[in-house]
């Protein structure tokens, strides 16, 4: 039987912010580096807004209250960018 896939080592230890990307350090020693371009809210956020983050989801997620952004370590490890906005329709 395969386990649930939850690995305590995949909890967020720290987050670092660069010019074009941010990095998430995990408790198991891995670091995930992701471009801001994948997450428009982070791309357009100020440095102050980016640095105002907190752990959420039992430590498996990151929340930025000032920009209402939530990311999970699971999604980051899969390389999942933010979903593209759906085009709006003018049809009635």
C-alpha positions, -999 to 999 in steps of 0.1 A, spaced: 0 0 0 13 34 -9 13 60 19 -6 93 19 23 112 3 25 136 32 61 141 42 68 161 74 101 172 58 82 191 32 71 217 57 83 253 51 114 263 71 121 297 55 114 319 24 139 341 6 133 367 -20 155 376 -49 151 399 -79 133 376 -102 125 345 -81 119 334 -45 132 303 -27 115 281 -1 137 261 23 120 229 35 127 211 68 142 182 49 170 204 35 157 209 0 152 244 -15 127 252 -42 133 282 -63 104 296 -83 101 326 -107 78 354 -96 64 353 -132 46 320 -122 26 339 -95 13 373 -107 4 385 -73 39 380 -61 53 394 -93 34 427 -88 38 428 -50 62 452 -33 93 439 -15 75 447 18 44 427 8 65 397 -3 85 397 30 52 397 50 45 359 48 34 333 73 32 295 74 -2 280 69 -18 246 64 1 230 92 34 243 79 28 229 44 18 263 29 28 299 27 3 328 31 9 364 21 -19 384 39 -13 417 21 -18 402 -13 -41 373 -5 -18 347 -20 -15 311 -7 10 285 -20 15 249 -9 48 231 -8 31 203 -28 23 227 -56 57 242 -56 73 207 -57 51 198 -87 62 230 -104 26 242 -106 23 279 -117 -8 299 -108 -38 291 -129 -44 315 -159 -74 338 -154 -103 327 -175 -114 351 -202 -146 369 -194 -175 366 -218 -197 395 -228 -225 371 -240 -257 371 -220 
